[in-house]
Amino acid sequence: MIARQAKPWRSYVALGDSFTEGLVDDIGPDGRYVGWADRVAQVLALRVPDFRYANLAIRGRLAQQVSVEQVPLAIAMRPDLVSFAVGVNDALRRSYDLHRTATAVENGVRALRASGADVLLYAFGDPGRRSMLLGRISGRLADYNSAMREIAAIYDCYLVNFWGVAAFDQGEYWGADRLHLSPLGHELAAQCALQALGMGDAGWRTPAPITPAAPITRALGHLHWVQGHLTPWVTRRLRGASSGDGIVAKRPNLARLDP
């Protein structure tokens, strides 16, 4: 892929689900998760005066919800740059439809590009390399990855492509629920985004050596994960509930961000 050139963006709006909201990163001064998008915004704020930033992402959101609910709000703000990262929640559902999900993303991207904003897209990696259970959706995410690459090419978007990258296979980059990035993972995701935007290098793609956990440690970890995370997730699905019910965007307005 041809390297993209960074621009002096003066405003940035982040759209998406829990990945962009920042679960389960460190807690910031405002009592909310920080996340990779906040980290990227801080770097961008160092490059221009009076930089403005909004984060409309809400956990549990599906592609159609982001396109319908968040994209119009972002367009009204008229930002220079918008990140659009969504799709994993869709792929986890039994009713997943690749065409419907990719079309929702394309509709959102088309509208954002028509407004004059640059768009950063995410094509996610293969969860099967680190989890047999999550590996059940590897095929879905492989096809989704291809769709995101095609959309990025058609609409001239910046793209972060995680497929085939081993850096995120390490456990320390993931939270206890194995679905959300740890603080280290969010820092790595921020490096990925900055490199895709034409800043930084591709050093993040080279993982550090892995120290395998003892068998008893792995077994206890699986048990705690099933009890503390998998069971509540399945229960929510059966009830038709979402982790984002009652949650509002952490930075709903495009406001100045002091680096």
C-alpha positions in Angstrom: 0.0 0.0 0.0 1.2 3.5 -0.9 2.1 5.6 2.1 -0.3 8.4 2.8 0.7 11.9 3.6 -0.3 13.6 6.9 -2.3 16.8 6.7 -2.5 19.7 9.2 -6.0 18.6 10.3 -7.6 21.2 12.6 -10.5 19.1 13.8 -11.2 15.4 14.3 -14.4 13.4 15.1 -14.2 9.7 16.2 -17.1 7.4 15.4 -17.8 3.8 16.3 -18.4 1.4 19.2 -16.5 0.4 22.3 -13.3 0.1 20.4 -13.3 3.8 19.7 -15.0 4.8 23.0 -11.9 3.4 24.7 -13.0 0.3 26.7 -11.0 -0.8 28.8 -8.2 1.7 28.7 -7.0 3.8 31.6 -9.5 6.2 33.2 -8.9 9.9 32.3 -9.4 13.0 34.4 -13.1 13.2 33.3 -13.8 9.7 34.7 -14.1 8.1 31.3 -11.9 5.6 29.4 -9.2 7.3 27.4 -8.8 5.0 24.3 -6.7 5.1 21.2 -8.7 7.9 19.5 -8.1 10.3 22.4 -4.4 9.4 22.2 -4.4 10.1 18.4 -6.2 13.4 19.0 -3.5 14.5 21.5 -0.8 13.9 18.9 -2.8 15.8 16.2 -3.3 18.7 18.7 0.4 19.2 18.9 0.6 20.0 15.2 -1.8 22.9 14.9 -3.2 25.6 17.2 -6.8 25.5 18.4 -7.3 21.9 17.6 -10.8 20.5 18.2 -11.9 17.0 18.9 -15.2 15.0 19.5 -15.7 11.4 20.2 -19.3 10.1 19.5 -18.5 6.4 19.8 -20.8 4.3 22.1 -20.2 0.7 23.2 -22.4 -2.0 21.6 -23.2 0.0 18.5 -23.7 -1.7 15.1 -22.6 -0.4 11.7 -26.1 0.7 10.8 -26.5 2.6 14.1 -23.2 4.4 13.6 -24.1 5.4 10.1 -27.6 6.6 11.0 -26.9 8.1 14.4 -23.3 9.3 14.5 -22.5 10.2 10.9 -25.0 13.0 10.6 -23.8 14.5 13.8 -20.2 14.4 12.6 -21.1 16.0 9.3 -22.9 18.9 11.1 -19.6 19.6 12.9 -17.7 19.9 9.6 -14.5 18.3 10.8 -11.4 17.9 8.7 -10.9 14.2 9.8 -13.3 11.4 10.9 -12.4 7.9 12.0 -15.0 5.3 11.3 -14.3 2.0 13.1 -17.2 -0.5 13.4 -18.2 -4.0 12.4 -17.0 -6.5 15.1 -20.3 -6.3 17.0 -22.1 -7.1 13.8 -19.9 -10.1 13.1 -20.6 -11.5 16.6 -24.3 -11.7 16.0 -26.1 -14.8 14.6 -28.0 -12.5 12.2 -24.8 -11.1 10.6 -25.1 -10.1 7.0 -21.8 -8.9 5.3 -23.6 -7.0 2.5 -25.9 -5.2 5.0 -23.0 -4.3 7.3 -20.6 -3.2 4.5 -23.4 -1.2 2.8 -24.0 0.7 6.1 -20.3 1.6 6.4 -20.2 2.6 2.7 -23.2 4.9 3.0 -21.6 6.6 6.0 -18.2 6.9 4.3 -19.8 8.3 1.2 -21.7 11.0 3.1 -18.6 11.9 5.1 -16.4 12.2 2.0 -19.1 14.3 0.3 -18.9 16.7 3.2 -15.2 17.2 2.6 -13.9 15.2 5.5 -10.9 12.9 5.3 -11.9 9.4 6.6 -9.8 6.8 8.5 -11.2 3.3 8.3 -10.3 0.2 10.2 -10.1 -3.3 8.8 -9.8 -5.6 11.8 -7.6 -8.7 12.3 -8.1 -12.4 12.8 -9.2 -13.2 16.3 -8.7 -16.9 15.6 -5.0 -16.6 16.2 -5.5 -15.9 19.9 -8.9 -17.5 20.7 -10.5 -20.7 19.4 -14.0 -19.4 20.4 -13.5 -16.0 18.6 -12.0 -18.0 15.7 -15.6 -18.9 14.8 -16.0 -15.4 13.3 -12.6 -15.4 11.5 -14.2 -16.0 8.1 -16.7 -13.2 8.7 -13.9 -10.7 9.6 -11.8 -11.8 6.7 -14.6 -11.0 4.3 -15.3 -7.7 6.2 -11.6 -6.8 6.0 -11.7 -7.2 2.2 -14.9 -5.0 2.0 -13.2 -2.3 4.1 -10.1 -2.3 1.9 -12.4 -1.9 -1.2 -14.4 0.9 0.4 -11.1 2.7 1.4 -9.8 2.4 -2.2 -13.1 3.6 -3.8 -13.5 6.7 -1.5 -9.8 7.4 -1.1 -9.8 6.8 2.7 -6.9 6.3 5.1 -6.9 2.7 6.3 -5.6 0.7 9.3 -5.4 -2.9 8.3 -4.8 -5.4 11.1 -5.1 -8.6 9.1 -2.0 -10.7 9.2 -0.4 -8.5 11.9 0.8 -10.6 14.8 1.4 -7.7 17.2 -2.2 -8.0 18.6 -2.0 -11.7 19.2 -0.3 -11.2 22.6 -2.5 -11.4 25.7 -1.1 -8.2 27.4 -2.7 -6.1 24.6 -6.2 -7.3 25.6 -8.4 -6.7 28.7 -9.8 -9.4 30.9 -12.8 -9.8 28.7 -10.6 -10.7 25.6 -12.8 -8.4 23.4 -11.4 -5.0 24.4 -7.9 -3.6 24.2 -5.9 -3.1 27.4 -4.1 0.3 27.9 -1.1 -1.2 26.1 -3.4 -2.3 23.3 -4.9 1.2 23.0 -1.4 2.7 22.8 -0.5 0.2 20.1 -3.8 1.0 18.2 -3.0 4.7 18.4 0.4 4.0 16.8 -1.3 2.0 14.1 -3.7 4.9 13.3 -0.9 7.5 13.3 1.1 5.5 10.9 -1.8 5.1 8.6 -2.4 8.9 8.7 1.2 9.4 7.6 2.8 9.9 11.0 5.2 7.5 12.7 6.5 4.2 11.3 5.5 0.6 11.1 7.5 -0.6 14.0 4.3 -1.5 15.8 3.9 -4.5 13.5 6.8 -6.3 15.1 5.6 -8.0 18.4 7.8 -8.4 21.4 8.6 -12.0 22.5 5.8 -13.8 24.2 6.2 -15.6 27.5 3.7 -18.5 27.6 1.6 -18.7 30.7 1.7 -21.9 32.8 -1.1 -24.4 32.0 -2.8 -24.0 35.3 -2.8 -20.2 34.9 -4.3 -20.5 31.4 -7.0 -22.8 32.8 -8.0 -20.5 35.6 -8.0 -17.6 33.1 -10.5 -19.4 30.9 -12.7 -20.2 33.9 -12.7 -16.6 35.1 -13.4 -15.4 31.6 -16.4 -17.6 31.1 -17.9 -16.7 34.5 -17.1 -13.0 34.4 -17.5 -12.1 30.8 -18.8 -14.7 28.4 -21.9 -15.6 30.5 -23.0 -11.9 31.0 -22.5 -11.3 27.3 -24.7 -14.3 26.3 -27.3 -13.2 28.9 -27.5 -9.7 27.3 -27.9 -11.3 23.8 -30.8 -13.5 25.0 -32.5 -10.5 26.6 -32.0 -8.4 23.5 -30.0 -5.8 25.5 -26.9 -3.9 24.6 -23.9 -2.9 26.7 -24.5 0.6 25.3 -28.0 1.0 26.6 -28.2 4.2 28.6 -24.6 5.3 27.6 -24.0 8.6 26.0 -21.0 9.8 24.0 -18.1 10.9 26.1 -17.2 14.0 24.0 -20.4 14.9 22.1 -19.3 18.3 21.0 -16.4 19.4 18.8 -14.4 21.3 21.4 -10.9 22.6 21.7 -8.4 20.0 22.9 -5.3 21.4 24.7 -2.3 19.1 24.2 
